[in-house]
C-alpha cells in the first residue's frame, strides 16, 4: 500500500474504505461479510474508513467490527456531523456522543461537516457556536481533525475553503467531473493551501466502470498500458499529488482485492501523455450527445444574478447521459443546498455571460432549455422544503 501524509504528518493509505454500501442481509448489514472485507483491506494496508451518521447501520457496524477485531487504534475513522439537523451546540454535542457510542470509541480521527453547502451555511453554524465547539472538542481529544464534505460548484467551494482553518476536505472528483462540482479549480485551490483532499465518487458510482460505450472500450483497448476501467479512474486520481486519499465503496472481496492491488502500484506522476490522450477519447465517448458543449472553463462567471452556469449545464448534460434521477439529484445539490439559490430560474437574460464564452454557447437560450428540463415538480417541491430542512 502507498501512503500520503495529512496536515499533521499522519500517513493515510491512498485507498480509503467507503462504508456506505455494505452488503445487506435480511434488511441489515451482513456483519460477517463486511468484517471479512474490512479485515482484508486492513491486512493489506488500508487505514482510512469513512462513514456518516445518516448511513443506515454503518457507524454501529464499524464499531462492532473494530471492537471484535481489536484494530480500532490501528486505523483512522472518518465520520460526519449532520449539521443540517442541529439547532444548537447542545444538539451537535448530542449527535457526537451518539456517534462515539455507535463507533465504540472515545475519539473520531476525522470529523466532517456533512454536505456543507456554502459559506453562508457555515457562517450560520459559526454564529451558533459550532466552530468554537469543534475547537473545544479538538482540544479535549474527542475529535482529532476537522473538515467538511461538499457537493456544489468550484466558486462556493473556494469560499468555504478560505472561510476557516480546515484540517482537510472531501469532494466528488473524477475524470468525468474534472470541470464540474468543486472540479480541478477547487481541488487545486485546496491543495495549494496545504489542505489534504479526500476524494469521493472516484468512479461516479460505478458509471465509469459499467456499461461503457463501445467507443470508450475501444479507446481503453488502444492504450499502450492495459488497465481495467476502474484502474484508469483510480490511477488518474492518484497521479495527482494533491489527492491524499481516494474512497471506494467496496462491498465484495473481489473489489477490495482489485483496488488494493491497484493502490499498491500507483503513484503521482505515473500518467504519460499517451494515458491522457486515451482518457480524453474516453471522455469524448462518454459525453457524445451532450446537449451543451460547456467545458467548465468558468469564463462566464460570476453571474450577476448568481446562476451557476457551468453547474447547470453539467446537470443538464447528465440528464441525457445518466438519466433523470441522477441529473435531478446533481442539480438540486448544485443549486438548492445553499441559502441563495443558484438555479437557471435566476437568469434575467442580460447576456453578459455570452460575451466571455470561448465556446460561443448561446447561454441564455440553453439556460432556458435546462430550466424547462430540470426544474420540474420534484425540483419545485425541493425548492420549498430544503430551506425549512436546512434552517435557512
N, C-alpha and C positions, 0 to 999 in steps of 0.2 A: 504494500500500500504506500502511496505517496502522501505527503502531508504539506500543509501550508499554515503559516502562523497567523494567529489572531492579533488583535491590538496589544495584547499583554504578553505575547511570546508563546502562548499555548499552541501546540501543534494539533491541528484538526485534519482528519482524513479528508482528502479531496472528494471522496464519495460519502455523502450523508444518507442516513436511512429515514425516508419519509414515512411516518407511521399512521397515515390516514386511511390506507387501503388494505388493512389486514383482512385475511380471508374470514368470512362469516360462516358459522355453522349453527343451524337451528336458531338463527336470529341473534347470535352472539359471536364475539371474536373467538376463533379457534386458537386457544392459548398454546396448545402443544405445537401446532404447526407454526404459529408466529414465533414461538421460542426457538424452534429448530432453525428458522431462517435468520432470526436475530443473532443467535449464537454462531452460526456460520460466518455471518458478516463480522461479528466481533472477533472471532478467531482469525480472521484474515485482515484485521487492522482497522475496520470501520469503528470510529469512536464518537460519532455525532448522530444523535437520534432526535428527530423533530416531531412534535405532536402539538396539540392545541386543546383548549378547554372544550371547544364545541365539536371535536372529532369524537363521535359516539364510542364510548368504551375504551378509547385509545390510551388516555393517561393511566387509567386503572390497570389496563393490560400491561403496559410498560412497567408500572410499579410492581406488579406481581412477578413478572418475569425477571426483573433485575434483582428482586429480593430472593427469588428461588435460586438464582444462579450466582449471586454474590458478586456481581460485576458493577454495581452502582458507582462505586468510587473509581472505577477504571474507565468510565465513559463520560460523555457530556450530554446532558439533557437540555433540549430547547423546547419551550412551550410558550403559549401566548395568552395574554390577558384579553378577555373580550371587553375592551373599553367601551364598546357601543352598548353594553348592558349596565354599566355602572352609573350611579347617580352621585356618588361621593367617594372620598378617600376610604371611608369605612366599608363601602361595598367592594372597593378594589381589594382591601385587606381580606375581606371575606372570601373573595374568589381565589386569592393567592393561597390562603390557608387550606382551602378545599383542594387546590391543585397539589400542594405539598402532601396532603393526606393521601390523595389518589396515587401519587407517584412514590409514596412511601420513602420520602427523603426529607432532609432538613434544609435543602437548598436547590435552587434551579440555576443551572450554569448560564443559560442564555434565555433571557426573558424578553419577549417581543410584545409590542402593542399590535394586536392582530388587525390586519387590514386597515391600517391608519390611512385615511382617505385624503387628507390635505392638511396644510399648515394651520388652517383655522380650527380644524378639529383638535389638533394638538394644542393650540393656544387655549381652547376651552378647557382641555384637560389640565393644562398647567395652571390656569386660573382656579381650577377646582382644587389644586394642591397635589395632583398626581405626580408631577415632576419631583417635588420635594419628597413625597412619599417613596418614590422609586429610589432616590438617592439614599434615603434613610435605610431602606431595605438592603441596599447595596453595602452600606457601611456596616450593617448588622451581619451581613453574610448570607442572608436567605435568598438574595439574588446576586449573582456574580457579574453578569454583563447585561446591558440594556440596549434593545434595538427595536426595530419595527418591520413589519411586513407590509407590502404595498402593491396595489393594483391601480394603475392610472397613467397619466401622461408624464413625460420627462420634465416639463417645466415645474409642475407641482412637486414632483419627487425631489428635484434640486432644492426647492424652497424648504421642504421637510428636512432634507439632509443638513441644510445650513441653519435650521431653527434650533438645534440643540446639540450638545456634545455626545453624540451616539457612539456606542461601542461597536455596533455592527448593523447591517440592514439585510433585508431579504426581498428579492424581486423576481418576477417572471421574466425570463430571458432565454432565448434560444435563437437558432439561425433564421427562423422564420419571423420571429418577433424582434429582430435586431433594431428596427426603427419604429416600433410601437411599444406600448406600455412605458416603463422607465427607459427602455431602449439603451443603445450604446451610449447615447449622450449622458443619460443619468448614471449609468454604470461607471463610465469613465470619470464622472464628476466625483462620485463617492470614492472610487479607488484612488483618485488623485489626492483626496483629503486623508488617505490612510485608513479609511473605514472599510473593514472586511465586508465582502459582499457574498451572501449565501444565495444560491440560485434555486428557484422552484420552477416546475413545469419545463424542465430541460428538453423534453421530447413532446411538449404540448399535449400532455395527457395521452400519449401513445400515438398521436396523429402523425408524428414524424417517423413512425415505425410500421404501422399497419395501413394496408390498403393504399399504398403509394401509387401514383400514376405510372404508367409504363415508361414514360419519358424520364421520370426520376430514377427508376430502377436501371434504365439503360445508362444514365449518367454515372450512377454508382459503379456499374459493371465496367465502365470505361476507365476507371481510376487506376493509376499505377500501383497504389497500395489498396488491397481489398479489405473492406471493413463491412460490418453489418450496419443497417440504418441506425440502430441505437448507438453503436460505436462512433459513427460520424457525428451524431448530435452531441454526445458527451465530450468527445475529443475536441470539437470546435470550441466548447466552453473552457476546457482545461488548457487549451492552447493560450488562453489569455491569463497572464499572471495576476491580474486583479481579481480573478474569481477565486474565492477562498475555499468554498465547499459547494458541491452540487448535490441537491436532494433527489433521490429516486424513490418513488412509492412502490417498493418491491413487495410482491405478495406471492412469490414462488421461489423455491430453492434454485431453480434454473436461472431465474432472473438475477438473483443475488450473485450466483457464481459468475455469470457473464459480466455483470457490472463491476464486480471486484477484480476480475481479470483485466478488464479494460482500464480501470483506475490504476492498477499496479504498473501498467505500461504506458501511462500518459504523462506528459509534461508540457510546460509552457514553451512556446516556440517550435512545437513539433510540426505544425502545418506548413506545407510547401505552397508555392504558387499554383501548382497543379491541383492540390487539395482544394484551394479556394475557388479555382475555376470549376471544379466538379460541383461544389456546393452552390455556386452561382447558377449552374444549369438546373440543379435540383429545385432551387427556389423558383426559378423561372417556370419549371414544370408544375410546381405546386400552386403557383399564382396565375396560371393560364385561365382566361375567362374573368380576370379581375375587372371589376366594374370601373374602378378609378385608378389610374396609374400613379398614385401618390407614393413617393419614395421615402416619406418621413423626414425630409430634409429640414422642415420647420421654418423655411424662409417666409412662410405665410403668417407666422406667429410673431408676437401675440395678437390675437383678435381683439379689437376694441370692445367687443361685446362678450368676450370670454369663451367663445366657441372653441372647443378642442378640435380643430380641423383635422389634423393627422389621425387623432384617435377615432373620430367619427368615420373617416374613410377606411381605417383599418377594420372597424367593426362591420361596416357596410360590405367590404370585400369578404370578410369572414362569413357573412350571411350566405354567399354563393359558393363558398369553398367548404365550410364545415357545418352549415345548416342554421336554422332559425334559433334553436336553443343556445348554442354556443355564442352566436352573434349577439343575441339579446343580453346574455349574461355579461359579455365583454363590454357592450355599450352602456349598460347600467353601471358597471364598475368604473368605466371611463368617465361618465358624465354626471351621475347622480350621487355617488358616495362622497359628497363634499357639500359644504354649506351653499356655495354659489354654483348652480348647475352650469355645465359646460356643453350642453346639447346643441344640436343643429337648429333647434327651435329658437335659439337666441339670435340667429343671423338676421340682420336688417338689410342685407344686400348692398352694403356700402361699396364693395368691390376693392377695398384696399389690399386684401389678400392676393387677388389676381395679378396685381401689379408686380408682385415679388415671386410668383410661382415659376420656377425654371422649367417646369413641365408643360406650362401653358394650359393648365387644367381650368375648365370653366367652373370654378369652385362654388360660386353662388348657386348655379343650377344643380351641381352634384350634391351640395348640401341639402337642397330641397328634395332631391331624389332619395337621399339617405334618410331624411326625416320621415318621408312617406313610408319607407320600408321598415325602419327601425322603431319608430315611435308609435307603435300600435297600442291596443288595450292594456297589455301586460305592462308596458313601459309607463303608460299613464297612471296606472294603479301604483306602480313602484314610486313614481314621482311624488305621489301624495303620501304614501306610507313611510318611505325612508326617512324624511325629516323628523317624523314622530319617533321612529325606531332609534335614529341616531341622536335624538335630543337636540336638534338644531334650534 
